[in-house]
């Protein structure tokens, strides 16, 4: 799922080339990247049988948004544009693990509080 999300974000990122390619995404380029990554992540959720049982609201907020923000925070523009998988893959894998754990913790918190996230 991580690779597809990065690919979706790359298409948006390519249209917002900055002169400071060694910098991280900011402003509207960052917003566009995050929006594209979250949309791609949610599209991939539909295809994933295991993820289908997770309420959309929980998955979008605590996995997809977390993941997209982590990528935008840690991957430089130049690495996104050049599809430098040697740099992006370890970051994407670490973000996926961190965000999955965050989502799990939130689900447990809601369950223990007697609240259930809406689909």
N, CA, C and O atoms as CSV, one atom per row, in Angstrom:
chain,resi,resn,atom,element,x,y,z
A,1,UNK,N,N,0.826,-1.172,0.000
A,1,UNK,CA,C,0.000,0.000,0.000
A,1,UNK,C,C,0.878,1.245,0.000
A,1,UNK,O,O,0.506,2.258,-0.594
A,2,UNK,N,N,2.008,1.191,0.640
A,2,UNK,CA,C,2.895,2.347,0.746
A,2,UNK,C,C,3.384,2.815,-0.611
A,2,UNK,O,O,3.413,4.018,-0.873
A,3,UNK,N,N,3.767,1.895,-1.472
A,3,UNK,CA,C,4.314,2.256,-2.778
A,3,UNK,C,C,3.256,2.940,-3.625
A,3,UNK,O,O,3.555,3.913,-4.317
A,4,UNK,N,N,2.024,2.450,-3.582
A,4,UNK,CA,C,0.950,3.051,-4.365
A,4,UNK,C,C,0.673,4.462,-3.885
A,4,UNK,O,O,0.461,5.367,-4.692
A,5,UNK,N,N,0.675,4.652,-2.570
A,5,UNK,CA,C,0.431,5.970,-2.017
A,5,UNK,C,C,1.517,6.944,-2.435
A,5,UNK,O,O,1.220,8.089,-2.775
A,6,UNK,N,N,2.759,6.514,-2.416
A,6,UNK,CA,C,3.848,7.381,-2.854
A,6,UNK,C,C,3.666,7.727,-4.319
A,6,UNK,O,O,3.865,8.878,-4.707
A,7,UNK,N,N,3.293,6.758,-5.140
A,7,UNK,CA,C,3.102,7.007,-6.569
A,7,UNK,C,C,2.011,8.039,-6.810
A,7,UNK,O,O,2.155,8.903,-7.676
A,8,UNK,N,N,0.930,7.959,-6.061
A,8,UNK,CA,C,-0.152,8.940,-6.201
A,8,UNK,C,C,0.337,10.334,-5.831
A,8,UNK,O,O,0.019,11.316,-6.502
A,9,UNK,N,N,1.108,10.407,-4.763
A,9,UNK,CA,C,1.652,11.691,-4.339
A,9,UNK,C,C,2.665,12.240,-5.312
A,9,UNK,O,O,2.774,13.457,-5.468
A,10,UNK,N,N,3.408,11.372,-5.970
A,10,UNK,CA,C,4.418,11.809,-6.941
A,10,UNK,C,C,3.792,12.572,-8.095
A,10,UNK,O,O,4.345,13.570,-8.557
A,11,UNK,N,N,2.661,12.113,-8.555
A,11,UNK,CA,C,1.997,12.782,-9.665
A,11,UNK,C,C,1.659,14.219,-9.295
A,11,UNK,O,O,1.811,15.123,-10.117
A,12,UNK,N,N,1.212,14.433,-8.090
A,12,UNK,CA,C,0.903,15.783,-7.634
A,12,UNK,C,C,2.173,16.590,-7.417
A,12,UNK,O,O,2.235,17.768,-7.770
A,13,UNK,N,N,3.166,15.967,-6.849
A,13,UNK,CA,C,4.421,16.638,-6.545
A,13,UNK,C,C,5.124,17.106,-7.819
A,13,UNK,O,O,5.736,18.174,-7.834
A,14,UNK,N,N,5.038,16.325,-8.868
A,14,UNK,CA,C,5.726,16.646,-10.113
A,14,UNK,C,C,5.216,17.949,-10.717
A,14,UNK,O,O,5.943,18.624,-11.445
A,15,UNK,N,N,3.966,18.303,-10.417
A,15,UNK,CA,C,3.414,19.526,-10.980
A,15,UNK,C,C,3.760,20.762,-10.161
A,15,UNK,O,O,3.501,21.887,-10.587
A,16,UNK,N,N,4.343,20.554,-8.990
A,16,UNK,CA,C,4.648,21.686,-8.114
A,16,UNK,C,C,6.141,21.737,-7.826
A,16,UNK,O,O,6.564,21.734,-6.670
A,17,UNK,N,N,6.918,21.781,-8.877
A,17,UNK,CA,C,8.374,21.778,-8.733
A,17,UNK,C,C,8.827,23.067,-8.066
A,17,UNK,O,O,8.424,24.166,-8.447
A,18,UNK,N,N,9.658,22.904,-7.083
A,18,UNK,CA,C,10.203,24.035,-6.352
A,18,UNK,C,C,11.664,24.221,-6.762
A,18,UNK,O,O,12.330,23.266,-7.162
A,19,UNK,N,N,12.145,25.428,-6.661
A,19,UNK,CA,C,13.556,25.671,-6.946
A,19,UNK,C,C,14.437,25.022,-5.894
A,19,UNK,O,O,15.580,24.660,-6.172
A,20,UNK,N,N,13.920,24.877,-4.710
A,20,UNK,CA,C,14.697,24.276,-3.625
A,20,UNK,C,C,14.370,22.787,-3.556
A,20,UNK,O,O,13.700,22.337,-2.627
A,21,UNK,N,N,14.840,22.029,-4.533
A,21,UNK,CA,C,14.503,20.614,-4.634
A,21,UNK,C,C,15.055,19.795,-3.473
A,21,UNK,O,O,14.594,18.680,-3.233
A,22,UNK,N,N,16.014,20.320,-2.766
A,22,UNK,CA,C,16.589,19.573,-1.659
A,22,UNK,C,C,15.826,19.821,-0.368
A,22,UNK,O,O,16.217,19.361,0.705
A,23,UNK,N,N,14.751,20.543,-0.491
A,23,UNK,CA,C,13.912,20.852,0.660
A,23,UNK,C,C,12.725,19.880,0.720
A,23,UNK,O,O,12.535,19.047,-0.166
A,24,UNK,N,N,11.960,20.010,1.759
A,24,UNK,CA,C,10.763,19.211,1.934
A,24,UNK,C,C,9.556,19.979,1.406
A,24,UNK,O,O,9.610,21.196,1.231
A,25,UNK,N,N,8.500,19.277,1.162
A,25,UNK,CA,C,7.282,19.898,0.661
A,25,UNK,C,C,6.725,20.902,1.666
A,25,UNK,O,O,6.721,20.654,2.872
A,26,UNK,N,N,6.262,22.025,1.158
A,26,UNK,CA,C,5.638,23.052,1.998
A,26,UNK,C,C,4.447,23.630,1.256
A,26,UNK,O,O,4.271,23.399,0.060
A,27,UNK,N,N,3.649,24.368,1.963
A,27,UNK,CA,C,2.549,25.113,1.373
A,27,UNK,C,C,1.581,24.264,0.576
A,27,UNK,O,O,1.214,23.161,0.981
A,28,UNK,N,N,1.171,24.803,-0.577
A,28,UNK,CA,C,0.168,24.114,-1.389
A,28,UNK,C,C,0.702,22.804,-1.971
A,28,UNK,O,O,-0.067,21.867,-2.187
A,29,UNK,N,N,2.003,22.729,-2.226
A,29,UNK,CA,C,2.576,21.474,-2.734
A,29,UNK,C,C,2.421,20.370,-1.689
A,29,UNK,O,O,2.080,19.235,-2.020
A,30,UNK,N,N,2.670,20.710,-0.445
A,30,UNK,CA,C,2.505,19.741,0.646
A,30,UNK,C,C,1.032,19.342,0.784
A,30,UNK,O,O,0.713,18.159,0.903
A,31,UNK,N,N,0.153,20.320,0.767
A,31,UNK,CA,C,-1.285,20.041,0.880
A,31,UNK,C,C,-1.748,19.137,-0.254
A,31,UNK,O,O,-2.508,18.196,-0.026
A,32,UNK,N,N,-1.295,19.417,-1.479
A,32,UNK,CA,C,-1.661,18.591,-2.638
A,32,UNK,C,C,-1.120,17.172,-2.485
A,32,UNK,O,O,-1.819,16.202,-2.777
A,33,UNK,N,N,0.117,17.056,-2.030
A,33,UNK,CA,C,0.721,15.737,-1.822
A,33,UNK,C,C,-0.073,14.947,-0.793
A,33,UNK,O,O,-0.407,13.784,-1.018
A,34,UNK,N,N,-0.371,15.574,0.328
A,34,UNK,CA,C,-1.098,14.879,1.402
A,34,UNK,C,C,-2.488,14.477,0.926
A,34,UNK,O,O,-2.929,13.356,1.180
A,35,UNK,N,N,-3.175,15.370,0.247
A,35,UNK,CA,C,-4.515,15.057,-0.275
A,35,UNK,C,C,-4.443,13.866,-1.236
A,35,UNK,O,O,-5.260,12.950,-1.146
A,36,UNK,N,N,-3.480,13.875,-2.145
A,36,UNK,CA,C,-3.327,12.785,-3.102
A,36,UNK,C,C,-2.945,11.476,-2.430
A,36,UNK,O,O,-3.443,10.411,-2.792
A,37,UNK,N,N,-2.048,11.566,-1.439
A,37,UNK,CA,C,-1.617,10.354,-0.732
A,37,UNK,C,C,-2.768,9.762,0.077
A,37,UNK,O,O,-2.947,8.544,0.092
A,38,UNK,N,N,-3.546,10.604,0.747
A,38,UNK,CA,C,-4.691,10.118,1.531
A,38,UNK,C,C,-5.727,9.496,0.602
A,38,UNK,O,O,-6.260,8.426,0.899
A,39,UNK,N,N,-6.016,10.149,-0.511
A,39,UNK,CA,C,-6.984,9.589,-1.466
A,39,UNK,C,C,-6.506,8.247,-2.006
A,39,UNK,O,O,-7.294,7.306,-2.112
A,40,UNK,N,N,-5.230,8.149,-2.345
A,40,UNK,CA,C,-4.671,6.890,-2.830
A,40,UNK,C,C,-4.720,5.810,-1.762
A,40,UNK,O,O,-5.026,4.654,-2.053
A,41,UNK,N,N,-4.423,6.182,-0.545
A,41,UNK,CA,C,-4.454,5.253,0.579
A,41,UNK,C,C,-5.867,4.716,0.783
A,41,UNK,O,O,-6.047,3.515,0.989
A,42,UNK,N,N,-6.851,5.576,0.728
A,42,UNK,CA,C,-8.238,5.138,0.919
A,42,UNK,C,C,-8.708,4.263,-0.249
A,42,UNK,O,O,-9.495,3.338,-0.050
A,43,UNK,N,N,-8.234,4.550,-1.456
A,43,UNK,CA,C,-8.569,3.678,-2.606
A,43,UNK,C,C,-7.970,2.292,-2.420
A,43,UNK,O,O,-8.597,1.287,-2.754
A,44,UNK,N,N,-6.757,2.242,-1.888
A,44,UNK,CA,C,-6.107,0.955,-1.643
A,44,UNK,C,C,-6.796,0.175,-0.528
A,44,UNK,O,O,-6.796,-1.055,-0.538
A,45,UNK,N,N,-7.377,0.883,0.426
A,45,UNK,CA,C,-8.087,0.226,1.532
A,45,UNK,C,C,-9.210,-0.650,0.991
A,45,UNK,O,O,-9.450,-1.745,1.500
A,46,UNK,N,N,-9.884,-0.177,-0.022
A,46,UNK,CA,C,-10.998,-0.915,-0.619
A,46,UNK,C,C,-10.529,-2.267,-1.144
A,46,UNK,O,O,-11.272,-3.247,-1.083
A,47,UNK,N,N,-9.319,-2.325,-1.651
A,47,UNK,CA,C,-8.776,-3.548,-2.244
A,47,UNK,C,C,-8.208,-4.516,-1.208
A,47,UNK,O,O,-7.985,-5.689,-1.510
A,48,UNK,N,N,-7.978,-4.036,-0.006
A,48,UNK,CA,C,-7.319,-4.831,1.032
A,48,UNK,C,C,-8.362,-5.478,1.935
A,48,UNK,O,O,-9.046,-4.791,2.694
A,49,UNK,N,N,-8.482,-6.789,1.852
A,49,UNK,CA,C,-9.507,-7.510,2.603
A,49,UNK,C,C,-9.342,-7.312,4.116
A,49,UNK,O,O,-10.335,-7.136,4.822
A,50,UNK,N,N,-8.126,-7.338,4.614
A,50,UNK,CA,C,-7.898,-7.153,6.050
A,50,UNK,C,C,-8.286,-5.744,6.499
A,50,UNK,O,O,-8.863,-5.569,7.572
A,51,UNK,N,N,-7.973,-4.756,5.691
A,51,UNK,CA,C,-8.267,-3.371,6.052
A,51,UNK,C,C,-9.750,-3.042,5.927
A,51,UNK,O,O,-10.214,-2.058,6.503
A,52,UNK,N,N,-10.494,-3.846,5.187
A,52,UNK,CA,C,-11.914,-3.542,4.948
A,52,UNK,C,C,-12.731,-3.547,6.241
A,52,UNK,O,O,-13.790,-2.921,6.286
A,53,UNK,N,N,-12.281,-4.225,7.281
A,53,UNK,CA,C,-13.025,-4.264,8.541
A,53,UNK,C,C,-12.759,-3.027,9.410
A,53,UNK,O,O,-13.453,-2.810,10.403
A,54,UNK,N,N,-11.781,-2.235,9.049
A,54,UNK,CA,C,-11.448,-1.029,9.814
A,54,UNK,C,C,-12.355,0.101,9.356
A,54,UNK,O,O,-12.434,0.375,8.158
A,55,UNK,N,N,-13.039,0.763,10.281
A,55,UNK,CA,C,-13.897,1.887,9.885
A,55,UNK,C,C,-13.104,2.940,9.111
A,55,UNK,O,O,-11.964,3.256,9.450
A,56,UNK,N,N,-13.731,3.471,8.070
A,56,UNK,CA,C,-13.065,4.466,7.219
A,56,UNK,C,C,-12.561,5.667,8.006
A,56,UNK,O,O,-11.460,6.158,7.756
A,57,UNK,N,N,-13.366,6.144,8.959
A,57,UNK,CA,C,-12.962,7.329,9.713
A,57,UNK,C,C,-11.679,7.076,10.499
A,57,UNK,O,O,-10.807,7.943,10.557
A,58,UNK,N,N,-11.561,5.911,11.097
A,58,UNK,CA,C,-10.364,5.556,11.850
A,58,UNK,C,C,-9.173,5.367,10.919
A,58,UNK,O,O,-8.076,5.851,11.202
A,59,UNK,N,N,-9.386,4.670,9.817
A,59,UNK,CA,C,-8.313,4.382,8.872
A,59,UNK,C,C,-7.792,5.661,8.223
A,59,UNK,O,O,-6.582,5.859,8.111
A,60,UNK,N,N,-8.706,6.520,7.800
A,60,UNK,CA,C,-8.275,7.752,7.132
A,60,UNK,C,C,-7.493,8.657,8.071
A,60,UNK,O,O,-6.413,9.132,7.719
A,61,UNK,N,N,-8.018,8.895,9.239
A,61,UNK,CA,C,-7.382,9.840,10.155
A,61,UNK,C,C,-6.103,9.287,10.788
A,61,UNK,O,O,-5.082,9.973,10.846
A,62,UNK,N,N,-6.169,8.066,11.252
A,62,UNK,CA,C,-5.063,7.557,12.058
A,62,UNK,C,C,-4.078,6.688,11.284
A,62,UNK,O,O,-3.042,6.300,11.824
A,63,UNK,N,N,-4.385,6.382,10.041
A,63,UNK,CA,C,-3.390,5.683,9.221
A,63,UNK,C,C,-3.019,6.539,8.016
A,63,UNK,O,O,-1.866,6.951,7.889
A,64,UNK,N,N,-3.965,6.812,7.138
A,64,UNK,CA,C,-3.641,7.497,5.879
A,64,UNK,C,C,-3.071,8.899,6.092
A,64,UNK,O,O,-2.058,9.255,5.490
A,65,UNK,N,N,-3.712,9.688,6.940
A,65,UNK,CA,C,-3.210,11.052,7.178
A,65,UNK,C,C,-1.865,11.025,7.907
A,65,UNK,O,O,-0.957,11.796,7.595
A,66,UNK,N,N,-1.762,10.139,8.866
A,66,UNK,CA,C,-0.491,9.970,9.580
A,66,UNK,C,C,0.619,9.621,8.591
A,66,UNK,O,O,1.700,10.209,8.617
A,67,UNK,N,N,0.335,8.667,7.729
A,67,UNK,CA,C,1.298,8.179,6.744
A,67,UNK,C,C,1.700,9.288,5.767
A,67,UNK,O,O,2.885,9.502,5.513
A,68,UNK,N,N,0.711,9.983,5.228
A,68,UNK,CA,C,0.984,11.052,4.258
A,68,UNK,C,C,1.821,12.165,4.891
A,68,UNK,O,O,2.756,12.671,4.270
A,69,UNK,N,N,1.488,12.543,6.116
A,69,UNK,CA,C,2.262,13.581,6.805
A,69,UNK,C,C,3.680,13.119,7.102
A,69,UNK,O,O,4.625,13.898,6.978
A,70,UNK,N,N,3.835,11.869,7.489
A,70,UNK,CA,C,5.181,11.345,7.759
A,70,UNK,C,C,6.033,11.382,6.496
A,70,UNK,O,O,7.208,11.743,6.552
A,71,UNK,N,N,5.452,11.012,5.361
A,71,UNK,CA,C,6.200,11.061,4.105
A,71,UNK,C,C,6.582,12.496,3.760
A,71,UNK,O,O,7.724,12.771,3.393
A,72,UNK,N,N,5.619,13.406,3.882
A,72,UNK,CA,C,5.884,14.808,3.562
A,72,UNK,C,C,6.937,15.400,4.504
A,72,UNK,O,O,7.710,16.269,4.101
A,73,UNK,N,N,6.969,14.937,5.740
A,73,UNK,CA,C,7.937,15.437,6.724
A,73,UNK,C,C,9.344,14.913,6.478
A,73,UNK,O,O,10.319,15.605,6.772
A,74,UNK,N,N,9.466,13.689,5.938
A,74,UNK,CA,C,10.759,13.014,5.939
A,74,UNK,C,C,11.380,12.756,4.565
A,74,UNK,O,O,12.554,12.397,4.478
A,75,UNK,N,N,10.611,12.934,3.500
A,75,UNK,CA,C,11.160,12.674,2.160
A,75,UNK,C,C,11.344,14.006,1.438
A,75,UNK,O,O,10.412,14.804,1.330
A,76,UNK,N,N,12.543,14.228,0.954
A,76,UNK,CA,C,12.845,15.468,0.241
A,76,UNK,C,C,12.225,15.445,-1.154
A,76,UNK,O,O,12.011,14.383,-1.739
A,77,UNK,N,N,11.946,16.617,-1.662
A,77,UNK,CA,C,11.331,16.766,-2.982
A,77,UNK,C,C,12.134,16.033,-4.049
A,77,UNK,O,O,11.559,15.332,-4.882
A,78,UNK,N,N,13.430,16.185,-4.034
A,78,UNK,CA,C,14.281,15.569,-5.057
A,78,UNK,C,C,14.139,14.049,-5.052
A,78,UNK,O,O,14.164,13.422,-6.112
A,79,UNK,N,N,13.991,13.455,-3.877
A,79,UNK,CA,C,13.830,12.003,-3.791
A,79,UNK,C,C,12.453,11.561,-4.270
A,79,UNK,O,O,12.311,10.483,-4.848
A,80,UNK,N,N,11.443,12.387,-4.034
A,80,UNK,CA,C,10.111,12.088,-4.564
A,80,UNK,C,C,10.111,12.151,-6.088
A,80,UNK,O,O,9.613,11.248,-6.760
A,81,UNK,N,N,10.670,13.214,-6.613
A,81,UNK,CA,C,10.665,13.418,-8.062
A,81,UNK,C,C,11.487,12.374,-8.798
A,81,UNK,O,O,11.119,11.959,-9.897
A,82,UNK,N,N,12.581,11.950,-8.215
A,82,UNK,CA,C,13.443,10.983,-8.907
A,82,UNK,C,C,13.057,9.544,-8.590
A,82,UNK,O,O,13.684,8.604,-9.080
A,83,UNK,N,N,12.024,9.374,-7.770
A,83,UNK,CA,C,11.573,8.043,-7.376
A,83,UNK,C,C,12.740,7.245,-6.797
A,83,UNK,O,O,12.960,6.087,-7.152
A,84,UNK,N,N,13.474,7.886,-5.909
A,84,UNK,CA,C,14.656,7.296,-5.285
A,84,UNK,C,C,14.217,6.301,-4.211
A,84,UNK,O,O,14.161,6.642,-3.029
A,85,UNK,N,N,13.906,5.076,-4.624
A,85,UNK,CA,C,13.364,4.077,-3.704
A,85,UNK,C,C,14.352,3.671,-2.614
A,85,UNK,O,O,13.944,3.208,-1.549
A,86,UNK,N,N,15.641,3.841,-2.872
A,86,UNK,CA,C,16.633,3.537,-1.836
A,86,UNK,C,C,16.431,4.443,-0.622
A,86,UNK,O,O,16.708,4.045,0.509
A,87,UNK,N,N,15.952,5.645,-0.860
A,87,UNK,CA,C,15.680,6.591,0.221
A,87,UNK,C,C,14.225,6.487,0.676
A,87,UNK,O,O,13.953,6.453,1.876
A,88,UNK,N,N,13.287,6.435,-0.276
A,88,UNK,CA,C,11.872,6.508,0.081
A,88,UNK,C,C,11.311,5.236,0.706
A,88,UNK,O,O,10.472,5.319,1.603
A,89,UNK,N,N,11.749,4.068,0.258
A,89,UNK,CA,C,11.170,2.816,0.772
A,89,UNK,C,C,11.358,2.634,2.279
A,89,UNK,O,O,10.387,2.315,2.965
A,90,UNK,N,N,12.559,2.822,2.823
A,90,UNK,CA,C,12.693,2.657,4.281
A,90,UNK,C,C,11.847,3.665,5.068
A,90,UNK,O,O,11.309,3.341,6.127
A,91,UNK,N,N,11.737,4.878,4.544
A,91,UNK,CA,C,10.920,5.898,5.206
A,91,UNK,C,C,9.458,5.491,5.153
A,91,UNK,O,O,8.742,5.592,6.149
A,92,UNK,N,N,9.014,5.030,3.990
A,92,UNK,CA,C,7.617,4.613,3.829
A,92,UNK,C,C,7.289,3.419,4.724
A,92,UNK,O,O,6.222,3.377,5.336
A,93,UNK,N,N,8.189,2.461,4.802
A,93,UNK,CA,C,7.950,1.280,5.652
A,93,UNK,C,C,7.889,1.668,7.123
A,93,UNK,O,O,7.024,1.185,7.855
A,94,UNK,N,N,8.785,2.522,7.558
A,94,UNK,CA,C,8.774,2.962,8.960
A,94,UNK,C,C,7.502,3.750,9.270
A,94,UNK,O,O,6.907,3.575,10.334
A,95,UNK,N,N,7.087,4.611,8.351
A,95,UNK,CA,C,5.864,5.388,8.542
A,95,UNK,C,C,4.651,4.471,8.610
A,95,UNK,O,O,3.754,4.688,9.425
A,96,UNK,N,N,4.615,3.451,7.762
A,96,UNK,CA,C,3.493,2.515,7.754
A,96,UNK,C,C,3.372,1.815,9.104
A,96,UNK,O,O,2.270,1.681,9.637
A,97,UNK,N,N,4.490,1.371,9.656
A,97,UNK,CA,C,4.477,0.687,10.957
A,97,UNK,C,C,4.021,1.641,12.060
A,97,UNK,O,O,3.157,1.300,12.869
A,98,UNK,N,N,4.602,2.827,12.085
A,98,UNK,CA,C,4.256,3.814,13.111
A,98,UNK,C,C,2.783,4.185,13.051
A,98,UNK,O,O,2.114,4.250,14.082
A,99,UNK,N,N,2.280,4.426,11.855
A,99,UNK,CA,C,0.895,4.856,11.703
A,99,UNK,C,C,-0.086,3.720,11.982
A,99,UNK,O,O,-1.171,3.953,12.516
A,100,UNK,N,N,0.287,2.506,11.626
A,100,UNK,CA,C,-0.554,1.355,11.944
A,100,UNK,C,C,-0.670,1.206,13.459
A,100,UNK,O,O,-1.759,0.969,13.982
A,101,UNK,N,N,0.451,1.344,14.159
A,101,UNK,CA,C,0.428,1.251,15.623
A,101,UNK,C,C,-0.411,2.372,16.238
A,101,UNK,O,O,-1.118,2.158,17.222
A,102,UNK,N,N,-0.326,3.552,15.657
A,102,UNK,CA,C,-1.131,4.681,16.122
A,102,UNK,C,C,-2.618,4.395,15.932
A,102,UNK,O,O,-3.432,4.671,16.813
A,103,UNK,N,N,-2.958,3.844,14.781
A,103,UNK,CA,C,-4.356,3.512,14.500
A,103,UNK,C,C,-4.857,2.442,15.469
A,103,UNK,O,O,-5.973,2.532,15.981
A,104,UNK,N,N,-4.031,1.438,15.714
A,104,UNK,CA,C,-4.388,0.370,16.647
A,104,UNK,C,C,-4.612,0.924,18.053
A,104,UNK,O,O,-5.575,0.551,18.723
A,105,UNK,N,N,-3.740,1.797,18.489
A,105,UNK,CA,C,-3.862,2.392,19.817
A,105,UNK,C,C,-5.146,3.214,19.928
A,105,UNK,O,O,-5.826,3.176,20.954
A,106,UNK,N,N,-5.472,3.946,18.885
A,106,UNK,CA,C,-6.709,4.743,18.897
A,106,UNK,C,C,-7.929,3.837,18.908
A,106,UNK,O,O,-8.897,4.126,19.611
A,107,UNK,N,N,-7.909,2.762,18.158
A,107,UNK,CA,C,-9.033,1.817,18.147
A,107,UNK,C,C,-9.223,1.215,19.540
A,107,UNK,O,O,-10.353,1.081,20.009
A,108,UNK,N,N,-8.138,0.858,20.192
A,108,UNK,CA,C,-8.206,0.293,21.539
A,108,UNK,C,C,-8.733,1.326,22.529
A,108,UNK,O,O,-9.547,1.009,23.396
A,109,UNK,N,N,-8.263,2.558,22.392
A,109,UNK,CA,C,-8.739,3.635,23.269
A,109,UNK,C,C,-10.244,3.817,23.120
A,109,UNK,O,O,-10.965,3.913,24.113
A,110,UNK,N,N,-10.716,3.863,21.876
A,110,UNK,CA,C,-12.151,4.025,21.631
A,110,UNK,C,C,-12.945,2.846,22.175
A,110,UNK,O,O,-14.004,3.020,22.779
A,111,UNK,N,N,-12.428,1.662,21.957
A,111,UNK,CA,C,-13.102,0.452,22.445
A,111,UNK,C,C,-13.209,0.478,23.970
A,111,UNK,O,O,-14.276,0.209,24.523
A,112,UNK,N,N,-12.116,0.800,24.644
A,112,UNK,CA,C,-12.111,0.839,26.109
A,112,UNK,C,C,-13.017,1.934,26.663
A,112,UNK,O,O,-13.520,1.825,27.781
A,113,UNK,N,N,-13.221,2.983,25.882
A,113,UNK,CA,C,-14.106,4.075,26.295
A,113,UNK,C,C,-15.567,3.789,25.923
A,113,UNK,O,O,-16.451,4.595,26.211
A,114,UNK,N,N,-15.813,2.651,25.289
A,114,UNK,CA,C,-17.175,2.314,24.872
A,114,UNK,C,C,-17.640,3.084,23.655
A,114,UNK,O,O,-18.839,3.185,23.395
A,115,UNK,N,N,-16.701,3.624,22.918
A,115,UNK,CA,C,-17.022,4.387,21.705
A,115,UNK,C,C,-16.530,3.605,20.510
A,115,UNK,O,O,-15.524,2.899,20.585
A,116,UNK,N,N,-17.228,3.732,19.429
A,116,UNK,CA,C,-16.812,3.032,18.218
A,116,UNK,C,C,-16.768,4.038,17.086
A,116,UNK,O,O,-17.695,4.828,16.912
A,117,UNK,N,N,-15.701,4.010,16.324
A,117,UNK,CA,C,-15.597,4.978,15.212
A,117,UNK,C,C,-16.664,4.695,14.151
A,117,UNK,O,O,-17.049,3.550,13.916
A,118,UNK,N,N,-17.116,5.751,13.536
A,118,UNK,CA,C,-18.122,5.625,12.476
A,118,UNK,C,C,-17.459,5.181,11.189
A,118,UNK,O,O,-16.298,5.497,10.925
A,119,UNK,N,N,-18.204,4.453,10.405
A,119,UNK,CA,C,-17.706,3.994,9.124
A,119,UNK,C,C,-17.609,5.195,8.217
A,119,UNK,O,O,-17.207,5.065,7.061
